[in-house]
């Protein structure tokens, strides 16, 4: 039986999130490229194998929205995504301490 490959799509918001993470890591002497590479590799490896294996995003579930899931990395980041057939759309990558409401408000203001 042939297994269909999962396709990952990253939104523009992810680019903004990555830029924010880099700007926070560089001043403290961390290697942001290495850390972000680990985050994306962990996420893609796990979610490619089990797309529905991560929890539904609790903050949005409280608002009645069960479409979005979150993957928590070993090094303290959250990857927010949804599933549509074999396409995984990534909407944001955040530090676990970051507030999702703050991100949504910031993105609303950028539109």
C-alpha positions as CSV (number, residue, x, y, z in Angstrom):
1,X,0.0,0.0,0.0
2,X,1.4,3.4,-1.0
3,X,1.6,6.0,1.7
4,X,0.7,9.6,0.6
5,X,3.1,12.3,1.6
6,X,2.1,15.1,3.8
7,X,2.6,18.6,2.4
8,X,3.6,21.5,4.8
9,X,2.6,25.1,4.0
10,X,3.9,28.0,6.1
11,X,2.0,31.3,6.2
12,X,3.4,34.8,6.2
13,X,2.6,35.0,9.9
14,X,5.2,32.3,10.4
15,X,7.8,34.5,8.8
16,X,7.0,37.3,11.3
17,X,7.1,34.9,14.2
18,X,10.5,33.6,13.1
19,X,11.8,37.1,12.8
20,X,10.6,37.9,16.3
21,X,12.2,34.8,17.7
22,X,15.5,35.6,16.0
23,X,15.4,39.2,17.4
24,X,14.9,37.7,20.9
25,X,17.6,35.0,20.7
26,X,20.5,36.9,19.1
27,X,21.1,39.4,22.0
28,X,21.4,36.5,24.5
29,X,24.0,34.7,22.4
30,X,21.8,31.9,21.1
31,X,22.1,30.5,17.6
32,X,18.6,31.2,16.3
33,X,19.1,29.3,13.0
34,X,20.0,26.1,14.8
35,X,17.1,26.4,17.3
36,X,14.5,27.2,14.6
37,X,15.8,24.3,12.4
38,X,15.3,22.0,15.4
39,X,11.8,23.3,16.0
40,X,10.8,22.8,12.4
41,X,12.4,19.4,12.1
42,X,10.7,18.1,15.4
43,X,7.4,19.5,14.2
44,X,7.5,18.1,10.7
45,X,8.8,14.7,11.8
46,X,6.0,14.2,14.4
47,X,3.1,15.7,12.5
48,X,4.0,13.9,9.2
49,X,3.6,10.6,11.1
50,X,0.6,11.6,13.2
51,X,-1.2,14.8,11.8
52,X,-4.0,14.6,14.3
53,X,-1.7,13.5,17.2
54,X,-1.4,17.0,18.8
55,X,-3.9,18.7,21.0
56,X,-6.5,21.1,19.7
57,X,-5.4,24.6,20.6
58,X,-7.0,25.2,24.1
59,X,-7.2,29.0,23.8
60,X,-9.2,28.8,20.5
61,X,-11.3,25.8,21.7
62,X,-12.6,28.0,24.5
63,X,-14.0,30.2,21.7
64,X,-15.6,27.3,20.0
65,X,-12.9,26.9,17.3
66,X,-11.6,23.3,17.1
67,X,-9.8,23.6,13.7
68,X,-6.4,24.5,15.0
69,X,-3.8,22.2,16.8
70,X,-0.6,22.9,18.6
71,X,2.7,21.0,18.7
72,X,4.9,21.7,21.7
73,X,8.6,21.2,21.0
74,X,11.2,19.9,23.4
75,X,12.9,23.3,23.6
76,X,9.9,25.4,24.5
77,X,8.1,26.5,21.3
78,X,4.6,26.0,20.1
79,X,3.7,25.4,16.4
80,X,0.1,26.2,15.6
81,X,-1.4,24.4,12.6
82,X,-4.4,22.9,10.9
83,X,-5.0,19.9,8.8
84,X,-6.8,19.7,5.4
85,X,-6.5,16.3,3.8
86,X,-2.8,15.8,3.4
87,X,-1.9,19.5,3.7
88,X,-0.6,20.8,7.0
89,X,-0.9,24.6,7.2
90,X,1.3,26.2,9.8
91,X,0.0,29.6,11.1
92,X,2.5,30.5,13.8
93,X,5.5,29.5,15.8
94,X,5.7,31.0,19.3
95,X,7.6,30.6,22.5
96,X,5.5,28.7,25.0
97,X,5.3,31.8,27.2
98,X,3.9,34.0,24.4
99,X,0.2,34.8,24.4
100,X,-1.8,33.7,21.4
101,X,-4.2,36.6,21.9
102,X,-1.3,39.1,21.7
103,X,-0.2,37.5,18.4
104,X,-3.7,37.6,16.9
105,X,-4.1,41.3,17.9
106,X,-0.6,42.2,16.4
107,X,-1.5,40.4,13.1
108,X,-4.8,42.2,13.0
109,X,-3.1,45.5,13.3
110,X,-0.7,44.7,10.5
111,X,-3.5,44.0,8.0
